[in-house]
Amino acid sequence: MKRIALLSDTHGFLDAKILKYVQQADEIWHAGDFGNLEVADALAAIKPLRGVYGNVDGHLLRNIYPLHQKFFARKCMCG
């Protein structure tokens, strides 16, 4: 089973407690308001990152992360 760390509204700050949990995840999803590119880059350096921009995010983040994202589950063809 895949573990997703879901967070939002970091507003330019990553607490050490958050980093503890994202390191345990397989993927990070950020639901907007990164606050700055450094937060997005720090998260992406830990695990694969998917995200959308929020109203506080400037043009750099808006160029990288869309306003909306859709994810589709893949059927497991295991064993």
mmJSON file of the N, C-alpha and C atoms, coordinates in Angstrom:
{"data_MODEL":{"atom_site":{
"group_PDB":["ATOM","ATOM","ATOM","ATOM","ATOM","ATOM","ATOM","ATOM","ATOM","ATOM","ATOM","ATOM","ATOM","ATOM","ATOM","ATOM","ATOM","ATOM","ATOM","ATOM","ATOM","ATOM","ATOM","ATOM","ATOM","ATOM","ATOM","ATOM","ATOM","ATOM","ATOM","ATOM","ATOM","ATOM","ATOM","ATOM","ATOM","ATOM","ATOM","ATOM","ATOM","ATOM","ATOM","ATOM","ATOM","ATOM","ATOM","ATOM","ATOM","ATOM","ATOM","ATOM","ATOM","ATOM","ATOM","ATOM","ATOM","ATOM","ATOM","ATOM","ATOM","ATOM","ATOM","ATOM","ATOM","ATOM","ATOM","ATOM","ATOM","ATOM","ATOM","ATOM","ATOM","ATOM","ATOM","ATOM","ATOM","ATOM","ATOM","ATOM","ATOM","ATOM","ATOM","ATOM","ATOM","ATOM","ATOM","ATOM","ATOM","ATOM","ATOM","ATOM","ATOM","ATOM","ATOM","ATOM","ATOM","ATOM","ATOM","ATOM","ATOM","ATOM","ATOM","ATOM","ATOM","ATOM","ATOM","ATOM","ATOM","ATOM","ATOM","ATOM","ATOM","ATOM","ATOM","ATOM","ATOM","ATOM","ATOM","ATOM","ATOM","ATOM","ATOM","ATOM","ATOM","ATOM","ATOM","ATOM","ATOM","ATOM","ATOM","ATOM","ATOM","ATOM","ATOM","ATOM","ATOM","ATOM","ATOM","ATOM","ATOM","ATOM","ATOM","ATOM","ATOM","ATOM","ATOM","ATOM","ATOM","ATOM","ATOM","ATOM","ATOM","ATOM","ATOM","ATOM","ATOM","ATOM","ATOM","ATOM","ATOM","ATOM","ATOM","ATOM","ATOM","ATOM","ATOM","ATOM","ATOM","ATOM","ATOM","ATOM","ATOM","ATOM","ATOM","ATOM","ATOM","ATOM","ATOM","ATOM","ATOM","ATOM","ATOM","ATOM","ATOM","ATOM","ATOM","ATOM","ATOM","ATOM","ATOM","ATOM","ATOM","ATOM","ATOM","ATOM","ATOM","ATOM","ATOM","ATOM","ATOM","ATOM","ATOM","ATOM","ATOM","ATOM","ATOM","ATOM","ATOM","ATOM","ATOM","ATOM","ATOM","ATOM","ATOM","ATOM","ATOM","ATOM","ATOM","ATOM","ATOM","ATOM","ATOM","ATOM","ATOM","ATOM","ATOM","ATOM","ATOM","ATOM","ATOM","ATOM","ATOM","ATOM","ATOM","ATOM","ATOM"],
"id":[1,2,3,4,5,6,7,8,9,10,11,12,13,14,15,16,17,18,19,20,21,22,23,24,25,26,27,28,29,30,31,32,33,34,35,36,37,38,39,40,41,42,43,44,45,46,47,48,49,50,51,52,53,54,55,56,57,58,59,60,61,62,63,64,65,66,67,68,69,70,71,72,73,74,75,76,77,78,79,80,81,82,83,84,85,86,87,88,89,90,91,92,93,94,95,96,97,98,99,100,101,102,103,104,105,106,107,108,109,110,111,112,113,114,115,116,117,118,119,120,121,122,123,124,125,126,127,128,129,130,131,132,133,134,135,136,137,138,139,140,141,142,143,144,145,146,147,148,149,150,151,152,153,154,155,156,157,158,159,160,161,162,163,164,165,166,167,168,169,170,171,172,173,174,175,176,177,178,179,180,181,182,183,184,185,186,187,188,189,190,191,192,193,194,195,196,197,198,199,200,201,202,203,204,205,206,207,208,209,210,211,212,213,214,215,216,217,218,219,220,221,222,223,224,225,226,227,228,229,230,231,232,233,234,235,236,237],
"type_symbol":["N","C","C","N","C","C","N","C","C","N","C","C","N","C","C","N","C","C","N","C","C","N","C","C","N","C","C","N","C","C","N","C","C","N","C","C","N","C","C","N","C","C","N","C","C","N","C","C","N","C","C","N","C","C","N","C","C","N","C","C","N","C","C","N","C","C","N","C","C","N","C","C","N","C","C","N","C","C","N","C","C","N","C","C","N","C","C","N","C","C","N","C","C","N","C","C","N","C","C","N","C","C","N","C","C","N","C","C","N","C","C","N","C","C","N","C","C","N","C","C","N","C","C","N","C","C","N","C","C","N","C","C","N","C","C","N","C","C","N","C","C","N","C","C","N","C","C","N","C","C","N","C","C","N","C","C","N","C","C","N","C","C","N","C","C","N","C","C","N","C","C","N","C","C","N","C","C","N","C","C","N","C","C","N","C","C","N","C","C","N","C","C","N","C","C","N","C","C","N","C","C","N","C","C","N","C","C","N","C","C","N","C","C","N","C","C","N","C","C","N","C","C","N","C","C","N","C","C","N","C","C","N","C","C","N","C","C"],
"label_atom_id":["N","CA","C","N","CA","C","N","CA","C","N","CA","C","N","CA","C","N","CA","C","N","CA","C","N","CA","C","N","CA","C","N","CA","C","N","CA","C","N","CA","C","N","CA","C","N","CA","C","N","CA","C","N","CA","C","N","CA","C","N","CA","C","N","CA","C","N","CA","C","N","CA","C","N","CA","C","N","CA","C","N","CA","C","N","CA","C","N","CA","C","N","CA","C","N","CA","C","N","CA","C","N","CA","C","N","CA","C","N","CA","C","N","CA","C","N","CA","C","N","CA","C","N","CA","C","N","CA","C","N","CA","C","N","CA","C","N","CA","C","N","CA","C","N","CA","C","N","CA","C","N","CA","C","N","CA","C","N","CA","C","N","CA","C","N","CA","C","N","CA","C","N","CA","C","N","CA","C","N","CA","C","N","CA","C","N","CA","C","N","CA","C","N","CA","C","N","CA","C","N","CA","C","N","CA","C","N","CA","C","N","CA","C","N","CA","C","N","CA","C","N","CA","C","N","CA","C","N","CA","C","N","CA","C","N","CA","C","N","CA","C","N","CA","C","N","CA","C","N","CA","C","N","CA","C","N","CA","C","N","CA","C","N","CA","C","N","CA","C","N","CA","C","N","CA","C"],
"label_alt_id":[null,null,null,null,null,null,null,null,null,null,null,null,null,null,null,null,null,null,null,null,null,null,null,null,null,null,null,null,null,null,null,null,null,null,null,null,null,null,null,null,null,null,null,null,null,null,null,null,null,null,null,null,null,null,null,null,null,null,null,null,null,null,null,null,null,null,null,null,null,null,null,null,null,null,null,null,null,null,null,null,null,null,null,null,null,null,null,null,null,null,null,null,null,null,null,null,null,null,null,null,null,null,null,null,null,null,null,null,null,null,null,null,null,null,null,null,null,null,null,null,null,null,null,null,null,null,null,null,null,null,null,null,null,null,null,null,null,null,null,null,null,null,null,null,null,null,null,null,null,null,null,null,null,null,null,null,null,null,null,null,null,null,null,null,null,null,null,null,null,null,null,null,null,null,null,null,null,null,null,null,null,null,null,null,null,null,null,null,null,null,null,null,null,null,null,null,null,null,null,null,null,null,null,null,null,null,null,null,null,null,null,null,null,null,null,null,null,null,null,null,null,null,null,null,null,null,null,null,null,null,null,null,null,null,null,null,null],
"label_comp_id":["MET","MET","MET","LYS","LYS","LYS","ARG","ARG","ARG","ILE","ILE","ILE","ALA","ALA","ALA","LEU","LEU","LEU","LEU","LEU","LEU","SER","SER","SER","ASP","ASP","ASP","THR","THR","THR","HIS","HIS","HIS","GLY","GLY","GLY","PHE","PHE","PHE","LEU","LEU","LEU","ASP","ASP","ASP","ALA","ALA","ALA","LYS","LYS","LYS","ILE","ILE","ILE","LEU","LEU","LEU","LYS","LYS","LYS","TYR","TYR","TYR","VAL","VAL","VAL","GLN","GLN","GLN","GLN","GLN","GLN","ALA","ALA","ALA","ASP","ASP","ASP","GLU","GLU","GLU","ILE","ILE","ILE","TRP","TRP","TRP","HIS","HIS","HIS","ALA","ALA","ALA","GLY","GLY","GLY","ASP","ASP","ASP","PHE","PHE","PHE","GLY","GLY","GLY","ASN","ASN","ASN","LEU","LEU","LEU","GLU","GLU","GLU","VAL","VAL","VAL","ALA","ALA","ALA","ASP","ASP","ASP","ALA","ALA","ALA","LEU","LEU","LEU","ALA","ALA","ALA","ALA","ALA","ALA","ILE","ILE","ILE","LYS","LYS","LYS","PRO","PRO","PRO","LEU","LEU","LEU","ARG","ARG","ARG","GLY","GLY","GLY","VAL","VAL","VAL","TYR","TYR","TYR","GLY","GLY","GLY","ASN","ASN","ASN","VAL","VAL","VAL","ASP","ASP","ASP","GLY","GLY","GLY","HIS","HIS","HIS","LEU","LEU","LEU","LEU","LEU","LEU","ARG","ARG","ARG","ASN","ASN","ASN","ILE","ILE","ILE","TYR","TYR","TYR","PRO","PRO","PRO","LEU","LEU","LEU","HIS","HIS","HIS","GLN","GLN","GLN","LYS","LYS","LYS","PHE","PHE","PHE","PHE","PHE","PHE","ALA","ALA","ALA","ARG","ARG","ARG","LYS","LYS","LYS","CYS","CYS","CYS","MET","MET","MET","CYS","CYS","CYS","GLY","GLY","GLY"],
"label_asym_id":["A","A","A","A","A","A","A","A","A","A","A","A","A","A","A","A","A","A","A","A","A","A","A","A","A","A","A","A","A","A","A","A","A","A","A","A","A","A","A","A","A","A","A","A","A","A","A","A","A","A","A","A","A","A","A","A","A","A","A","A","A","A","A","A","A","A","A","A","A","A","A","A","A","A","A","A","A","A","A","A","A","A","A","A","A","A","A","A","A","A","A","A","A","A","A","A","A","A","A","A","A","A","A","A","A","A","A","A","A","A","A","A","A","A","A","A","A","A","A","A","A","A","A","A","A","A","A","A","A","A","A","A","A","A","A","A","A","A","A","A","A","A","A","A","A","A","A","A","A","A","A","A","A","A","A","A","A","A","A","A","A","A","A","A","A","A","A","A","A","A","A","A","A","A","A","A","A","A","A","A","A","A","A","A","A","A","A","A","A","A","A","A","A","A","A","A","A","A","A","A","A","A","A","A","A","A","A","A","A","A","A","A","A","A","A","A","A","A","A","A","A","A","A","A","A","A","A","A","A","A","A","A","A","A","A","A","A"],
"label_entity_id":["1","1","1","1","1","1","1","1","1","1","1","1","1","1","1","1","1","1","1","1","1","1","1","1","1","1","1","1","1","1","1","1","1","1","1","1","1","1","1","1","1","1","1","1","1","1","1","1","1","1","1","1","1","1","1","1","1","1","1","1","1","1","1","1","1","1","1","1","1","1","1","1","1","1","1","1","1","1","1","1","1","1","1","1","1","1","1","1","1","1","1","1","1","1","1","1","1","1","1","1","1","1","1","1","1","1","1","1","1","1","1","1","1","1","1","1","1","1","1","1","1","1","1","1","1","1","1","1","1","1","1","1","1","1","1","1","1","1","1","1","1","1","1","1","1","1","1","1","1","1","1","1","1","1","1","1","1","1","1","1","1","1","1","1","1","1","1","1","1","1","1","1","1","1","1","1","1","1","1","1","1","1","1","1","1","1","1","1","1","1","1","1","1","1","1","1","1","1","1","1","1","1","1","1","1","1","1","1","1","1","1","1","1","1","1","1","1","1","1","1","1","1","1","1","1","1","1","1","1","1","1","1","1","1","1","1","1"],
"label_seq_id":[1,1,1,2,2,2,3,3,3,4,4,4,5,5,5,6,6,6,7,7,7,8,8,8,9,9,9,10,10,10,11,11,11,12,12,12,13,13,13,14,14,14,15,15,15,16,16,16,17,17,17,18,18,18,19,19,19,20,20,20,21,21,21,22,22,22,23,23,23,24,24,24,25,25,25,26,26,26,27,27,27,28,28,28,29,29,29,30,30,30,31,31,31,32,32,32,33,33,33,34,34,34,35,35,35,36,36,36,37,37,37,38,38,38,39,39,39,40,40,40,41,41,41,42,42,42,43,43,43,44,44,44,45,45,45,46,46,46,47,47,47,48,48,48,49,49,49,50,50,50,51,51,51,52,52,52,53,53,53,54,54,54,55,55,55,56,56,56,57,57,57,58,58,58,59,59,59,60,60,60,61,61,61,62,62,62,63,63,63,64,64,64,65,65,65,66,66,66,67,67,67,68,68,68,69,69,69,70,70,70,71,71,71,72,72,72,73,73,73,74,74,74,75,75,75,76,76,76,77,77,77,78,78,78,79,79,79],
"pdbx_PDB_ins_code":[null,null,null,null,null,null,null,null,null,null,null,null,null,null,null,null,null,null,null,null,null,null,null,null,null,null,null,null,null,null,null,null,null,null,null,null,null,null,null,null,null,null,null,null,null,null,null,null,null,null,null,null,null,null,null,null,null,null,null,null,null,null,null,null,null,null,null,null,null,null,null,null,null,null,null,null,null,null,null,null,null,null,null,null,null,null,null,null,null,null,null,null,null,null,null,null,null,null,null,null,null,null,null,null,null,null,null,null,null,null,null,null,null,null,null,null,null,null,null,null,null,null,null,null,null,null,null,null,null,null,null,null,null,null,null,null,null,null,null,null,null,null,null,null,null,null,null,null,null,null,null,null,null,null,null,null,null,null,null,null,null,null,null,null,null,null,null,null,null,null,null,null,null,null,null,null,null,null,null,null,null,null,null,null,null,null,null,null,null,null,null,null,null,null,null,null,null,null,null,null,null,null,null,null,null,null,null,null,null,null,null,null,null,null,null,null,null,null,null,null,null,null,null,null,null,null,null,null,null,null,null,null,null,null,null,null,null],
"Cartn_x":[0.837,0.0,0.898,0.551,1.307,0.907,1.9,1.651,1.801,0.76,0.748,0.8,1.744,1.755,1.032,-0.072,-0.89,-0.762,-0.329,-0.207,-0.549,-0.735,-1.03,-0.692,-0.761,-0.611,0.665,1.772,3.049,3.548,3.11,3.417,4.897,5.763,7.192,7.904,7.242,7.854,7.613,8.675,8.569,9.048,8.153,8.476,9.168,10.062,10.769,9.797,8.662,7.658,7.072,6.866,6.344,7.361,8.621,9.667,9.753,9.511,9.515,8.468,7.288,6.219,6.404,6.869,7.023,8.127,9.101,10.154,9.631,8.533,7.941,6.988,6.645,5.689,6.386,5.579,6.093,6.011,5.044,4.802,4.27,4.533,4.029,3.073,1.908,0.942,0.771,0.954,0.794,-0.406,-1.366,-2.637,-2.656,-1.511,-1.468,-0.939,-0.528,0.095,1.428,2.306,3.679,4.334,4.146,4.745,5.997,6.837,8.019,8.555,9.408,9.974,10.877,11.497,12.389,11.65,10.412,9.617,9.329,8.899,8.614,9.871,10.985,12.244,12.684,12.519,12.896,12.046,10.748,9.87,10.206,10.433,10.748,12.08,12.972,14.256,14.111,13.005,12.777,12.059,10.95,10.113,9.486,8.937,8.228,7.108,7.01,6.067,5.066,3.796,2.729,2.078,1.731,1.12,0.366,-0.358,-1.071,-0.706,-0.826,-0.512,-1.731,-1.448,-2.502,-2.453,-3.334,-3.451,-2.242,-1.417,-0.235,0.999,0.895,2.05,2.238,3.472,3.804,3.945,4.389,4.439,5.39,6.479,7.401,6.71,6.023,5.31,4.14,3.48,2.343,2.785,4.034,4.561,4.926,5.205,5.609,4.413,3.571,2.435,1.137,0.237,-1.006,-2.023,-3.123,-4.206,-4.968,-5.08,-5.805,-4.956,-5.075,-4.448,-5.431,-5.422,-6.225,-5.29,-5.547,-4.754,-5.664,-5.17,-5.935,-5.181,-5.883,-5.272,-5.024,-3.892,-3.587,-3.945,-4.536,-4.896,-3.621,-3.459,-2.277,-2.418,-1.419,-1.391,-0.392,-0.539,0.413,0.159,1.244,1.278,0.356],
"Cartn_y":[-1.165,0.0,1.25,2.21,3.447,4.414,5.056,6.056,7.446,8.257,9.62,10.588,11.504,12.599,13.769,14.171,15.254,16.463,17.588,18.801,20.015,21.127,22.381,23.538,24.723,25.963,26.002,25.605,25.688,27.128,27.968,29.403,29.697,28.909,29.175,28.575,27.717,27.157,25.665,24.899,23.454,23.107,22.704,22.301,20.938,20.69,19.407,18.253,18.491,17.436,17.012,17.964,17.64,16.8,17.18,16.442,14.998,14.765,13.402,12.542,13.088,12.326,12.169,13.212,13.09,12.104,11.941,10.97,9.535,9.316,7.988,7.681,8.682,8.512,8.035,7.542,7.173,8.35,9.234,10.388,11.528,12.758,13.938,14.672,15.024,15.848,17.141,18.251,19.562,20.257,20.633,21.185,22.709,23.32,24.759,25.592,26.805,27.764,27.243,26.859,26.504,27.679,28.86,30.05,30.497,29.543,29.873,28.61,28.82,27.709,26.829,27.394,26.623,25.494,25.747,24.705,23.583,23.927,22.912,22.11,22.781,22.093,21.177,21.622,20.802,19.537,19.665,18.499,17.554,18.112,17.3,16.568,17.096,16.438,15.219,15.155,14.045,12.886,13.192,12.183,12.809,11.989,12.56,13.487,14.645,15.677,15.979,15.995,16.472,17.628,18.658,19.784,20.7,21.592,22.657,23.966,25.055,26.342,26.881,27.741,28.401,29.903,30.613,32.05,32.851,32.325,33.064,32.761,31.786,31.372,32.276,32.698,33.603,32.906,33.689,33.193,32.015,31.939,30.808,29.49,29.46,28.243,27.965,29.008,28.83,28.274,28.535,27.973,26.496,26.073,24.684,23.815,24.337,23.567,24.168,23.324,23.838,24.202,24.794,25.107,23.836,22.896,21.644,20.47,19.356,18.106,16.978,16.018,14.816,13.623,12.714,11.502,10.309,9.335,8.13,6.935,6.102,4.911,3.892,3.255,2.183,0.855,0.007,-1.311,-2.138,-2.749,-3.58,-4.906,-5.251,-6.531,-7.439,-7.477,-8.206,-9.701,-10.435,-11.873,-12.623],
"Cartn_z":[0.0,0.0,0.0,-0.823,-0.929,0.184,0.795,1.837,1.232,1.412,0.893,2.063,2.038,3.007,2.349,2.928,2.385,3.29,2.714,3.495,2.644,3.307,2.612,3.533,2.976,3.744,4.583,3.98,4.682,4.756,3.83,3.854,4.098,3.442,3.503,4.694,5.466,6.668,6.737,6.955,7.157,8.562,9.395,10.761,10.737,11.676,11.758,11.938,12.601,12.79,11.446,10.559,9.223,8.465,8.536,7.823,8.291,9.565,10.108,9.402,9.185,8.556,7.045,6.379,4.929,4.56,5.43,5.167,5.223,5.929,6.04,4.882,4.093,2.997,1.731,0.805,-0.511,-1.473,-1.217,-2.076,-1.218,-1.651,-0.948,-1.871,-1.341,-2.068,-1.289,-1.965,-1.341,-1.979,-1.145,-1.637,-1.694,-1.926,-2.175,-1.031,-1.394,-0.47,0.074,-0.859,-0.49,0.238,-0.297,0.288,-0.436,-0.821,-1.617,-2.283,-3.239,-4.009,-3.153,-2.144,-1.281,-0.568,-0.154,0.493,-0.491,-1.687,-2.706,-3.034,-3.196,-3.511,-2.374,-1.136,0.02,0.085,-0.166,-0.153,-1.307,-2.481,-3.659,-3.508,-2.701,-2.465,-1.551,-0.815,0.117,-0.565,-1.219,-1.88,-3.116,-4.026,-5.176,-4.695,-5.336,-4.91,-6.013,-5.643,-6.519,-5.78,-6.498,-5.811,-6.741,-6.131,-6.83,-6.151,-6.895,-6.273,-5.534,-4.567,-3.805,-4.028,-3.372,-3.609,-3.144,-2.24,-1.803,-2.65,-3.543,-4.338,-5.547,-5.741,-6.832,-8.174,-9.15,-10.527,-10.719,-9.965,-10.11,-9.777,-8.645,-8.259,-9.187,-9.654,-10.556,-11.907,-12.294,-13.541,-13.402,-12.182,-11.94,-11.573,-10.687,-10.179,-10.707,-11.229,-11.804,-10.71,-11.13,-10.201,-9.817,-10.763,-10.528,-10.983,-10.283,-10.722,-10.49,-11.388,-11.235,-11.213,-10.298,-10.187,-10.403,-11.128,-11.393,-10.836,-10.092,-9.523,-10.629,-10.541,-11.478,-10.833,-11.617,-11.119,-10.982,-9.841,-9.596,-10.315,-11.073,-11.763,-11.033,-9.723,-8.87,-8.906,-8.767,-8.583,-9.369],
"occupancy":[1.0,1.0,1.0,1.0,1.0,1.0,1.0,1.0,1.0,1.0,1.0,1.0,1.0,1.0,1.0,1.0,1.0,1.0,1.0,1.0,1.0,1.0,1.0,1.0,1.0,1.0,1.0,1.0,1.0,1.0,1.0,1.0,1.0,1.0,1.0,1.0,1.0,1.0,1.0,1.0,1.0,1.0,1.0,1.0,1.0,1.0,1.0,1.0,1.0,1.0,1.0,1.0,1.0,1.0,1.0,1.0,1.0,1.0,1.0,1.0,1.0,1.0,1.0,1.0,1.0,1.0,1.0,1.0,1.0,1.0,1.0,1.0,1.0,1.0,1.0,1.0,1.0,1.0,1.0,1.0,1.0,1.0,1.0,1.0,1.0,1.0,1.0,1.0,1.0,1.0,1.0,1.0,1.0,1.0,1.0,1.0,1.0,1.0,1.0,1.0,1.0,1.0,1.0,1.0,1.0,1.0,1.0,1.0,1.0,1.0,1.0,1.0,1.0,1.0,1.0,1.0,1.0,1.0,1.0,1.0,1.0,1.0,1.0,1.0,1.0,1.0,1.0,1.0,1.0,1.0,1.0,1.0,1.0,1.0,1.0,1.0,1.0,1.0,1.0,1.0,1.0,1.0,1.0,1.0,1.0,1.0,1.0,1.0,1.0,1.0,1.0,1.0,1.0,1.0,1.0,1.0,1.0,1.0,1.0,1.0,1.0,1.0,1.0,1.0,1.0,1.0,1.0,1.0,1.0,1.0,1.0,1.0,1.0,1.0,1.0,1.0,1.0,1.0,1.0,1.0,1.0,1.0,1.0,1.0,1.0,1.0,1.0,1.0,1.0,1.0,1.0,1.0,1.0,1.0,1.0,1.0,1.0,1.0,1.0,1.0,1.0,1.0,1.0,1.0,1.0,1.0,1.0,1.0,1.0,1.0,1.0,1.0,1.0,1.0,1.0,1.0,1.0,1.0,1.0,1.0,1.0,1.0,1.0,1.0,1.0,1.0,1.0,1.0,1.0,1.0,1.0,1.0,1.0,1.0,1.0,1.0,1.0],
"B_iso_or_equiv":[0.0,0.0,0.0,0.0,0.0,0.0,0.0,0.0,0.0,0.0,0.0,0.0,0.0,0.0,0.0,0.0,0.0,0.0,0.0,0.0,0.0,0.0,0.0,0.0,0.0,0.0,0.0,0.0,0.0,0.0,0.0,0.0,0.0,0.0,0.0,0.0,0.0,0.0,0.0,0.0,0.0,0.0,0.0,0.0,0.0,0.0,0.0,0.0,0.0,0.0,0.0,0.0,0.0,0.0,0.0,0.0,0.0,0.0,0.0,0.0,0.0,0.0,0.0,0.0,0.0,0.0,0.0,0.0,0.0,0.0,0.0,0.0,0.0,0.0,0.0,0.0,0.0,0.0,0.0,0.0,0.0,0.0,0.0,0.0,0.0,0.0,0.0,0.0,0.0,0.0,0.0,0.0,0.0,0.0,0.0,0.0,0.0,0.0,0.0,0.0,0.0,0.0,0.0,0.0,0.0,0.0,0.0,0.0,0.0,0.0,0.0,0.0,0.0,0.0,0.0,0.0,0.0,0.0,0.0,0.0,0.0,0.0,0.0,0.0,0.0,0.0,0.0,0.0,0.0,0.0,0.0,0.0,0.0,0.0,0.0,0.0,0.0,0.0,0.0,0.0,0.0,0.0,0.0,0.0,0.0,0.0,0.0,0.0,0.0,0.0,0.0,0.0,0.0,0.0,0.0,0.0,0.0,0.0,0.0,0.0,0.0,0.0,0.0,0.0,0.0,0.0,0.0,0.0,0.0,0.0,0.0,0.0,0.0,0.0,0.0,0.0,0.0,0.0,0.0,0.0,0.0,0.0,0.0,0.0,0.0,0.0,0.0,0.0,0.0,0.0,0.0,0.0,0.0,0.0,0.0,0.0,0.0,0.0,0.0,0.0,0.0,0.0,0.0,0.0,0.0,0.0,0.0,0.0,0.0,0.0,0.0,0.0,0.0,0.0,0.0,0.0,0.0,0.0,0.0,0.0,0.0,0.0,0.0,0.0,0.0,0.0,0.0,0.0,0.0,0.0,0.0,0.0,0.0,0.0,0.0,0.0,0.0],
"pdbx_formal_charge":[null,null,null,null,null,null,null,null,null,null,null,null,null,null,null,null,null,null,null,null,null,null,null,null,null,null,null,null,null,null,null,null,null,null,null,null,null,null,null,null,null,null,null,null,null,null,null,null,null,null,null,null,null,null,null,null,null,null,null,null,null,null,null,null,null,null,null,null,null,null,null,null,null,null,null,null,null,null,null,null,null,null,null,null,null,null,null,null,null,null,null,null,null,null,null,null,null,null,null,null,null,null,null,null,null,null,null,null,null,null,null,null,null,null,null,null,null,null,null,null,null,null,null,null,null,null,null,null,null,null,null,null,null,null,null,null,null,null,null,null,null,null,null,null,null,null,null,null,null,null,null,null,null,null,null,null,null,null,null,null,null,null,null,null,null,null,null,null,null,null,null,null,null,null,null,null,null,null,null,null,null,null,null,null,null,null,null,null,null,null,null,null,null,null,null,null,null,null,null,null,null,null,null,null,null,null,null,null,null,null,null,null,null,null,null,null,null,null,null,null,null,null,null,null,null,null,null,null,null,null,null,null,null,null,null,null,null],
"auth_seq_id":[1,1,1,2,2,2,3,3,3,4,4,4,5,5,5,6,6,6,7,7,7,8,8,8,9,9,9,10,10,10,11,11,11,12,12,12,13,13,13,14,14,14,15,15,15,16,16,16,17,17,17,18,18,18,19,19,19,20,20,20,21,21,21,22,22,22,23,23,23,24,24,24,25,25,25,26,26,26,27,27,27,28,28,28,29,29,29,30,30,30,31,31,31,32,32,32,33,33,33,34,34,34,35,35,35,36,36,36,37,37,37,38,38,38,39,39,39,40,40,40,41,41,41,42,42,42,43,43,43,44,44,44,45,45,45,46,46,46,47,47,47,48,48,48,49,49,49,50,50,50,51,51,51,52,52,52,53,53,53,54,54,54,55,55,55,56,56,56,57,57,57,58,58,58,59,59,59,60,60,60,61,61,61,62,62,62,63,63,63,64,64,64,65,65,65,66,66,66,67,67,67,68,68,68,69,69,69,70,70,70,71,71,71,72,72,72,73,73,73,74,74,74,75,75,75,76,76,76,77,77,77,78,78,78,79,79,79],
"auth_comp_id":["MET","MET","MET","LYS","LYS","LYS","ARG","ARG","ARG","ILE","ILE","ILE","ALA","ALA","ALA","LEU","LEU","LEU","LEU","LEU","LEU","SER","SER","SER","ASP","ASP","ASP","THR","THR","THR","HIS","HIS","HIS","GLY","GLY","GLY","PHE","PHE","PHE","LEU","LEU","LEU","ASP","ASP","ASP","ALA","ALA","ALA","LYS","LYS","LYS","ILE","ILE","ILE","LEU","LEU","LEU","LYS","LYS","LYS","TYR","TYR","TYR","VAL","VAL","VAL","GLN","GLN","GLN","GLN","GLN","GLN","ALA","ALA","ALA","ASP","ASP","ASP","GLU","GLU","GLU","ILE","ILE","ILE","TRP","TRP","TRP","HIS","HIS","HIS","ALA","ALA","ALA","GLY","GLY","GLY","ASP","ASP","ASP","PHE","PHE","PHE","GLY","GLY","GLY","ASN","ASN","ASN","LEU","LEU","LEU","GLU","GLU","GLU","VAL","VAL","VAL","ALA","ALA","ALA","ASP","ASP","ASP","ALA","ALA","ALA","LEU","LEU","LEU","ALA","ALA","ALA","ALA","ALA","ALA","ILE","ILE","ILE","LYS","LYS","LYS","PRO","PRO","PRO","LEU","LEU","LEU","ARG","ARG","ARG","GLY","GLY","GLY","VAL","VAL","VAL","TYR","TYR","TYR","GLY","GLY","GLY","ASN","ASN","ASN","VAL","VAL","VAL","ASP","ASP","ASP","GLY","GLY","GLY","HIS","HIS","HIS","LEU","LEU","LEU","LEU","LEU","LEU","ARG","ARG","ARG","ASN","ASN","ASN","ILE","ILE","ILE","TYR","TYR","TYR","PRO","PRO","PRO","LEU","LEU","LEU","HIS","HIS","HIS","GLN","GLN","GLN","LYS","LYS","LYS","PHE","PHE","PHE","PHE","PHE","PHE","ALA","ALA","ALA","ARG","ARG","ARG","LYS","LYS","LYS","CYS","CYS","CYS","MET","MET","MET","CYS","CYS","CYS","GLY","GLY","GLY"],
"auth_asym_id":["A","A","A","A","A","A","A","A","A","A","A","A","A","A","A","A","A","A","A","A","A","A","A","A","A","A","A","A","A","A","A","A","A","A","A","A","A","A","A","A","A","A","A","A","A","A","A","A","A","A","A","A","A","A","A","A","A","A","A","A","A","A","A","A","A","A","A","A","A","A","A","A","A","A","A","A","A","A","A","A","A","A","A","A","A","A","A","A","A","A","A","A","A","A","A","A","A","A","A","A","A","A","A","A","A","A","A","A","A","A","A","A","A","A","A","A","A","A","A","A","A","A","A","A","A","A","A","A","A","A","A","A","A","A","A","A","A","A","A","A","A","A","A","A","A","A","A","A","A","A","A","A","A","A","A","A","A","A","A","A","A","A","A","A","A","A","A","A","A","A","A","A","A","A","A","A","A","A","A","A","A","A","A","A","A","A","A","A","A","A","A","A","A","A","A","A","A","A","A","A","A","A","A","A","A","A","A","A","A","A","A","A","A","A","A","A","A","A","A","A","A","A","A","A","A","A","A","A","A","A","A","A","A","A","A","A","A"],
"auth_atom_id":["N","CA","C","N","CA","C","N","CA","C","N","CA","C","N","CA","C","N","CA","C","N","CA","C","N","CA","C","N","CA","C","N","CA","C","N","CA","C","N","CA","C","N","CA","C","N","CA","C","N","CA","C","N","CA","C","N","CA","C","N","CA","C","N","CA","C","N","CA","C","N","CA","C","N","CA","C","N","CA","C","N","CA","C","N","CA","C","N","CA","C","N","CA","C","N","CA","C","N","CA","C","N","CA","C","N","CA","C","N","CA","C","N","CA","C","N","CA","C","N","CA","C","N","CA","C","N","CA","C","N","CA","C","N","CA","C","N","CA","C","N","CA","C","N","CA","C","N","CA","C","N","CA","C","N","CA","C","N","CA","C","N","CA","C","N","CA","C","N","CA","C","N","CA","C","N","CA","C","N","CA","C","N","CA","C","N","CA","C","N","CA","C","N","CA","C","N","CA","C","N","CA","C","N","CA","C","N","CA","C","N","CA","C","N","CA","C","N","CA","C","N","CA","C","N","CA","C","N","CA","C","N","CA","C","N","CA","C","N","CA","C","N","CA","C","N","CA","C","N","CA","C","N","CA","C","N","CA","C","N","CA","C","N","CA","C","N","CA","C","N","CA","C","N","CA","C"],
"pdbx_PDB_model_num":[1,1,1,1,1,1,1,1,1,1,1,1,1,1,1,1,1,1,1,1,1,1,1,1,1,1,1,1,1,1,1,1,1,1,1,1,1,1,1,1,1,1,1,1,1,1,1,1,1,1,1,1,1,1,1,1,1,1,1,1,1,1,1,1,1,1,1,1,1,1,1,1,1,1,1,1,1,1,1,1,1,1,1,1,1,1,1,1,1,1,1,1,1,1,1,1,1,1,1,1,1,1,1,1,1,1,1,1,1,1,1,1,1,1,1,1,1,1,1,1,1,1,1,1,1,1,1,1,1,1,1,1,1,1,1,1,1,1,1,1,1,1,1,1,1,1,1,1,1,1,1,1,1,1,1,1,1,1,1,1,1,1,1,1,1,1,1,1,1,1,1,1,1,1,1,1,1,1,1,1,1,1,1,1,1,1,1,1,1,1,1,1,1,1,1,1,1,1,1,1,1,1,1,1,1,1,1,1,1,1,1,1,1,1,1,1,1,1,1,1,1,1,1,1,1,1,1,1,1,1,1,1,1,1,1,1,1]
}}}
